[in-house]
């Protein structure tokens, strides 16, 4: 079976096995990067030979075959990025603005920063778009009455930022920050050093891990985090389980319902109405192959190399049911990417979100060691010239449009900061 994603001729043919965590990571990256690709599930010797493998069990799978004939065996995301010509090093020794994270907030900041003439660089550890990039369809974003996929929205924003001159480094992760007088220095995992006069942290959040034995074993092999937009067309005539009570989970369930025989949504709360947009609640209620289980959580995972079944337990009654499935998608909670902030002395709340602006003030007193004769700007952290925008920020509204607005607003404060120095 082969499933072609997108009507555009594929730039990449990906050969592999369903249930392969490596193959899923590549599918997810290609989809979120809006790269046309064809997925070929290797089940026969003939399909294996087409990819250059010895058989369905060849350890060199997954294999990427590019339009120019290039083959990459078991490639990393960085190798794919390099082949696509997207991998690059910083072109400058110093920038006006460094943005960490290329989700909606980071891309918005890049567009406004670069268009305002700031020497701007964006550092992203994976694909552009953040969590929004994995959303199959965003329908309540201003200006898109028919909706737009998160991947397409992110790709448009990336192109827009690049046209204004912003540099975007992919497959790079910031691991340490150093703040000296007038400099915001970021150290990346590969040793690259980014020097900038100001910085915006827009690293977003990742979904919380499912606290169930076997989670690590089945991750990427039947258990997936996020909306799974790259996987929907592969779930034909199957039973899909979605865990989570937010808009991301609701959008994912509706997308899977177009292909799957049945979709079960498991939520810990007693309804979706308090956490999901009304239009999504109404659509779920009217979709005949979606079942909603409230007061329910996942308590067991079963399978050998790949997931085969999920046990769900009602939190009130203790009643359990086991669903045979190869597809479990988890969209619960959020963990901010702020581990670096501890060593750097950047203030966080108890959950790890970055504190900014008025939230830094204690009884109207400025943060300890705050060196300036003014209060921190609204999106500024306790380190002058370091700002936070989007989901990573304490008190932010977890919506795509809000993140875009905060990215633009952060750039306005960057100008104010630079102008005052």
C-alpha positions as CSV (number, residue, x, y, z in Angstrom):
1,X,0.0,0.0,0.0
2,X,1.2,3.5,-0.7
3,X,-0.3,6.7,0.5
4,X,0.5,9.9,-1.3
5,X,0.2,13.0,0.8
6,X,-0.6,16.2,-1.2
7,X,-1.5,16.3,-4.9
8,X,1.9,17.9,-5.9
9,X,4.4,15.4,-7.3
10,X,6.4,14.0,-4.3
11,X,9.8,15.5,-3.6
12,X,10.5,12.4,-1.5
13,X,9.5,8.8,-1.5
14,X,9.7,7.3,2.0
15,X,10.0,3.5,2.3
16,X,9.5,1.8,5.6
17,X,7.3,-0.2,8.0
18,X,4.2,1.0,9.9
19,X,5.0,1.1,13.6
20,X,8.6,2.3,12.9
21,X,9.4,5.3,15.2
22,X,12.1,6.4,12.7
23,X,9.7,6.4,9.8
24,X,7.1,8.3,11.8
25,X,9.6,11.0,12.8
26,X,10.4,11.5,9.1
27,X,6.7,11.5,8.0
28,X,5.9,14.0,10.7
29,X,8.8,16.3,9.7
30,X,8.0,16.2,6.0
31,X,4.3,16.9,6.6
32,X,5.0,19.7,9.0
33,X,7.5,21.2,6.6
34,X,4.8,21.1,3.8
35,X,7.1,18.9,1.6
36,X,5.2,16.7,-0.8
37,X,6.1,13.0,-0.1
38,X,4.9,9.5,-0.8
39,X,4.8,6.9,1.9
40,X,5.4,3.3,0.7
41,X,4.8,0.7,3.4
42,X,7.3,-2.1,2.6
43,X,5.4,-5.4,2.8
44,X,6.9,-7.4,-0.1
45,X,10.2,-8.3,-1.5
46,X,9.3,-6.3,-4.7
47,X,8.7,-3.1,-2.7
48,X,11.9,-3.6,-0.8
49,X,13.9,-4.0,-4.0
50,X,12.3,-0.8,-5.3
51,X,13.8,1.1,-2.4
52,X,17.1,-0.7,-2.6
53,X,16.5,-2.8,0.5
54,X,17.0,-6.5,0.8
55,X,13.6,-7.2,2.2
56,X,10.9,-5.9,4.6
57,X,13.1,-6.7,7.5
58,X,16.2,-4.8,6.2
59,X,17.7,-2.8,9.1
60,X,18.5,0.0,6.6
61,X,14.8,1.0,6.5
62,X,13.4,3.6,6.5
63,X,14.9,4.8,3.2
64,X,14.3,8.2,1.6
65,X,14.5,8.4,-2.2
66,X,14.6,12.0,-3.5
67,X,13.5,13.2,-6.9
68,X,17.1,13.4,-8.1
69,X,17.6,9.7,-7.3
70,X,19.6,10.3,-4.1
71,X,19.0,7.6,-1.4
72,X,19.4,8.1,2.3
73,X,19.2,5.0,4.5
74,X,17.8,5.4,8.0
75,X,18.4,9.1,7.8
76,X,18.3,11.6,10.6
77,X,16.1,14.7,10.3
78,X,19.3,16.8,10.0
79,X,20.5,14.7,7.1
80,X,17.2,15.3,5.3
81,X,17.4,19.0,6.0
82,X,20.9,19.1,4.6
83,X,19.8,17.2,1.5
84,X,16.9,19.7,1.0
85,X,19.4,22.6,1.2
86,X,17.8,24.0,4.3
87,X,20.7,23.5,6.7
88,X,22.9,26.6,7.1
89,X,25.2,28.3,9.6
90,X,24.8,31.9,10.9
91,X,26.0,34.4,8.3
92,X,26.8,37.1,10.9
93,X,28.9,37.3,14.0
94,X,26.2,39.4,15.7
95,X,22.5,40.1,15.3
96,X,20.1,42.7,16.6
97,X,17.5,40.0,17.4
98,X,17.8,36.3,18.1
99,X,14.5,34.3,18.2
100,X,14.5,30.8,19.8
101,X,11.6,28.8,18.4
102,X,9.8,28.9,15.0
103,X,6.2,28.3,16.1
104,X,3.6,31.0,15.5
105,X,5.1,33.4,18.1
106,X,8.6,33.0,16.8
107,X,7.7,33.3,13.1
108,X,5.6,36.4,13.8
109,X,8.5,38.0,15.6
110,X,10.8,37.1,12.7
111,X,8.4,38.7,10.2
112,X,8.0,41.9,12.1
113,X,11.7,42.1,13.3
114,X,13.1,41.5,9.8
115,X,10.6,43.8,8.1
116,X,11.5,46.5,10.5
117,X,15.2,46.2,9.5
118,X,16.5,44.3,12.5
119,X,19.2,41.8,11.7
120,X,17.2,38.8,12.7
121,X,18.0,35.1,13.2
122,X,15.6,32.3,14.2
123,X,16.8,29.0,15.8
124,X,14.4,26.0,15.6
125,X,15.2,22.5,17.0
126,X,12.9,20.7,14.6
127,X,10.4,21.8,11.9
128,X,8.8,25.3,11.7
129,X,5.3,25.7,13.1
130,X,5.6,24.3,16.6
131,X,2.5,22.5,17.9
132,X,0.4,24.5,15.5
133,X,2.3,23.0,12.6
134,X,1.0,19.5,13.4
135,X,-2.7,20.7,13.4
136,X,-4.6,19.3,10.5
137,X,-6.8,22.3,10.2
138,X,-7.1,25.7,12.0
139,X,-10.5,27.2,11.3
140,X,-10.7,30.0,13.8
141,X,-7.7,32.0,12.7
142,X,-8.5,35.4,11.3
143,X,-8.6,35.7,7.6
144,X,-9.0,32.0,6.7
145,X,-12.8,31.3,6.7
146,X,-12.3,27.9,5.2
147,X,-9.5,27.0,7.5
148,X,-5.8,26.3,6.9
149,X,-3.5,23.5,7.9
150,X,-0.9,24.3,10.5
151,X,1.8,23.2,8.2
152,X,0.7,25.5,5.4
153,X,0.3,28.5,7.7
154,X,3.8,27.9,9.2
155,X,5.3,27.5,5.7
156,X,3.8,30.8,4.5
157,X,5.1,32.6,7.6
158,X,8.6,31.0,7.1
159,X,8.6,32.2,3.5
160,X,7.5,35.7,4.5
161,X,10.2,36.0,7.2
162,X,12.8,34.8,4.8
163,X,11.8,37.3,2.1
164,X,12.3,40.1,4.7
165,X,15.8,38.8,5.3
166,X,15.4,36.7,8.5
167,X,17.8,33.8,8.8
168,X,16.3,30.5,10.0
169,X,18.4,27.7,11.4
170,X,16.7,24.3,11.5
171,X,17.7,21.2,13.4
172,X,19.4,23.4,16.0
173,X,18.7,23.5,19.7
174,X,19.7,26.1,22.2
175,X,21.1,24.5,25.3
176,X,22.5,27.4,27.3
177,X,22.2,31.2,27.6
178,X,24.7,33.8,28.8
179,X,23.7,37.4,29.3
180,X,26.4,40.1,29.6
181,X,26.1,43.9,29.2
182,X,24.5,44.5,25.9
183,X,24.8,40.9,24.6
184,X,22.4,38.0,24.7
185,X,24.5,34.9,23.8
186,X,22.9,31.5,23.0
187,X,24.9,28.3,22.8
188,X,23.5,25.6,20.6
189,X,23.8,21.9,21.0
190,X,26.3,21.6,18.2
191,X,28.6,24.3,19.6
192,X,27.4,27.2,17.5
193,X,27.4,30.5,19.3
194,X,24.6,33.1,18.6
195,X,25.4,36.7,19.7
196,X,22.6,39.2,19.6
197,X,21.6,42.5,21.3
198,X,18.2,41.2,22.2
199,X,16.5,37.8,22.2
200,X,13.0,36.4,22.2
201,X,12.2,33.0,23.7
202,X,9.3,31.5,21.8
203,X,10.2,27.8,22.3
204,X,6.6,26.8,23.1
205,X,5.6,23.7,25.0
206,X,5.5,19.9,24.3
207,X,2.8,17.5,25.3
208,X,3.1,15.8,28.6
209,X,4.1,12.1,28.5
210,X,1.4,9.5,29.1
211,X,2.1,8.2,32.7
212,X,1.6,4.6,31.8
213,X,4.1,1.6,31.7
214,X,5.3,0.9,28.2
215,X,5.0,4.6,27.1
216,X,8.7,4.8,26.0
217,X,8.6,1.4,24.3
218,X,5.6,2.3,22.1
219,X,6.4,5.9,21.5
220,X,6.5,6.4,17.7
221,X,5.4,2.7,17.3
222,X,1.7,3.1,17.9
223,X,1.8,5.9,20.5
224,X,2.1,9.4,19.1
225,X,2.1,12.9,20.6
226,X,0.2,15.7,18.9
227,X,-2.5,15.9,16.2
228,X,-0.9,13.3,13.9
229,X,-1.8,15.1,10.7
230,X,0.8,13.0,8.8
231,X,-0.8,9.8,9.9
232,X,-4.5,10.3,9.2
233,X,-4.6,8.9,5.7
234,X,-2.9,5.7,7.0
235,X,-5.6,4.9,9.4
236,X,-8.2,3.7,6.9
237,X,-10.8,1.2,8.4
238,X,-9.0,1.2,11.8
239,X,-9.9,2.2,15.3
240,X,-8.1,5.3,16.5
241,X,-7.9,6.5,20.1
242,X,-7.3,10.2,20.9
243,X,-6.5,11.3,24.4
244,X,-7.0,14.9,25.4
245,X,-9.7,17.5,26.1
246,X,-8.4,20.5,24.2
247,X,-8.8,21.9,20.7
248,X,-5.8,20.0,19.4
249,X,-7.3,16.7,20.4
250,X,-10.7,17.7,19.0
251,X,-9.3,18.7,15.6
252,X,-7.2,15.5,15.5
253,X,-10.3,13.4,16.2
254,X,-12.3,15.1,13.4
255,X,-9.4,14.6,11.0
256,X,-9.0,10.9,11.8
257,X,-12.8,10.4,11.5
258,X,-12.5,11.1,7.7
259,X,-10.4,8.0,7.3
260,X,-10.8,5.7,10.3
261,X,-13.6,3.2,10.9
262,X,-14.0,4.6,14.5
263,X,-12.4,7.2,16.7
264,X,-12.6,7.2,20.5
265,X,-11.8,10.4,22.4
266,X,-10.8,9.8,26.0
267,X,-10.9,12.8,28.4
268,X,-10.4,13.1,32.1
269,X,-13.0,15.7,32.6
270,X,-16.8,15.4,32.5
271,X,-17.3,17.1,29.1
272,X,-15.5,18.9,26.3
273,X,-17.5,22.2,26.6
274,X,-15.2,23.9,29.1
275,X,-12.0,23.3,27.1
276,X,-12.9,23.0,23.4
277,X,-14.3,25.6,21.0
278,X,-18.1,25.3,20.6
279,X,-17.9,24.7,16.8
280,X,-15.6,21.7,17.4
281,X,-17.9,20.3,20.1
282,X,-20.9,20.5,17.8
283,X,-19.0,18.7,15.0
284,X,-17.9,15.9,17.2
285,X,-21.4,15.4,18.5
286,X,-22.7,15.1,14.9
287,X,-19.9,12.8,13.6
288,X,-21.3,9.3,13.8
289,X,-18.0,7.4,14.0
290,X,-16.6,9.4,16.9
291,X,-17.3,8.2,20.5
292,X,-16.5,10.5,23.5
293,X,-15.6,8.8,26.8
294,X,-15.6,11.3,29.7
295,X,-14.0,10.7,33.1
296,X,-11.6,8.3,31.4
297,X,-7.9,7.8,31.2
298,X,-5.4,5.3,29.7
299,X,-4.2,2.8,32.2
300,X,-2.4,0.2,30.2
301,X,-0.7,-0.4,26.8
302,X,-0.2,-3.8,25.2
303,X,1.7,-5.1,22.2
304,X,5.0,-6.6,21.2
305,X,7.2,-4.4,19.0
306,X,4.3,-2.1,18.2
307,X,1.1,-1.1,20.0
308,X,-1.8,-3.5,19.7
309,X,-4.3,-2.5,22.4
310,X,-5.1,0.2,24.9
311,X,-6.9,-0.2,28.2
312,X,-9.2,2.7,29.3
313,X,-10.5,3.1,32.8
314,X,-13.4,5.2,34.0
315,X,-12.1,7.4,36.9
316,X,-15.5,7.4,38.8
317,X,-16.6,3.8,38.4
318,X,-13.4,2.0,37.9
319,X,-14.9,0.2,34.9
320,X,-12.3,-0.8,32.2
321,X,-12.4,-1.5,28.5
322,X,-9.7,-2.6,26.1
323,X,-9.6,-1.3,22.6
324,X,-7.6,-3.1,19.9
325,X,-5.7,-0.3,18.1
326,X,-2.4,0.5,16.4
327,X,-3.1,4.2,16.7
328,X,-3.0,6.2,20.0
329,X,-2.6,10.0,19.8
330,X,-2.0,12.0,22.9
331,X,-2.7,15.7,23.3
332,X,-2.5,16.4,27.0
333,X,-1.2,19.3,29.1
334,X,2.0,21.0,28.3
335,X,5.7,21.2,29.4
336,X,7.6,24.4,28.5
337,X,11.1,24.3,27.0
338,X,12.8,26.3,29.7
339,X,15.5,24.0,31.2
340,X,18.2,26.4,30.2
341,X,16.6,29.2,32.2
342,X,17.6,27.8,35.6
343,X,21.4,28.2,35.0
344,X,20.9,31.5,33.2
345,X,19.0,33.0,36.2
346,X,15.8,33.6,34.2
347,X,12.7,33.5,36.5
348,X,10.1,30.8,36.0
349,X,6.9,29.9,37.7
350,X,6.3,26.5,39.4
351,X,5.4,24.8,36.2
352,X,8.5,26.1,34.3
353,X,6.9,28.9,32.3
354,X,8.9,32.2,31.9
355,X,7.8,35.1,34.0
356,X,7.4,38.4,32.3
357,X,6.4,42.0,32.8
358,X,3.9,42.7,35.7
359,X,4.1,39.1,36.9
360,X,7.7,39.8,37.9
361,X,6.7,42.5,40.3
362,X,6.4,41.6,44.0
363,X,4.2,44.1,45.8
364,X,5.2,46.6,43.1
365,X,8.9,45.9,43.7
366,X,11.1,45.1,40.8
367,X,12.9,41.7,40.5
368,X,16.0,41.2,42.6
369,X,19.2,42.4,40.8
370,X,17.1,44.3,38.1
371,X,19.6,46.9,36.9
372,X,17.4,49.4,35.2
373,X,15.5,52.4,36.4
374,X,12.2,51.2,35.0
375,X,9.8,48.3,35.4
376,X,10.2,45.4,33.0
377,X,8.3,45.8,29.8
378,X,5.2,43.7,29.4
379,X,6.8,40.7,27.7
380,X,10.3,41.2,29.1
381,X,11.8,38.7,31.5
382,X,13.9,39.6,34.6
383,X,16.9,39.8,32.2
384,X,16.7,43.2,30.4
385,X,16.5,42.7,26.6
386,X,15.4,39.0,26.9
387,X,11.7,38.6,26.0
388,X,9.2,35.7,26.0
389,X,6.3,35.2,23.7
390,X,3.7,32.5,23.1
391,X,2.9,29.4,25.0
392,X,6.3,29.4,26.8
393,X,5.2,32.5,28.8
394,X,3.5,32.4,32.1
395,X,-0.2,33.5,31.7
396,X,-0.3,33.3,27.9
397,X,-3.5,32.4,26.1
398,X,-2.9,29.1,24.4
399,X,-4.2,30.1,21.0
400,X,-2.4,30.5,17.6
401,X,-3.6,34.0,17.1
402,X,-2.5,35.1,20.6
403,X,1.0,33.7,20.0
404,X,1.2,35.6,16.7
405,X,0.1,38.8,18.5
406,X,2.7,38.3,21.2
407,X,5.4,37.7,18.7
408,X,4.6,41.1,17.0
409,X,4.3,42.8,20.4
410,X,7.6,41.5,21.6
411,X,9.3,43.1,18.6
412,X,7.8,46.4,19.5
413,X,9.4,46.1,23.0
414,X,12.7,45.1,21.4
415,X,12.7,48.4,19.5
416,X,11.9,50.3,22.8
417,X,14.7,48.5,24.5
418,X,17.2,49.1,21.7
419,X,16.1,52.8,21.5
420,X,16.6,53.4,25.2
421,X,20.2,52.1,25.2
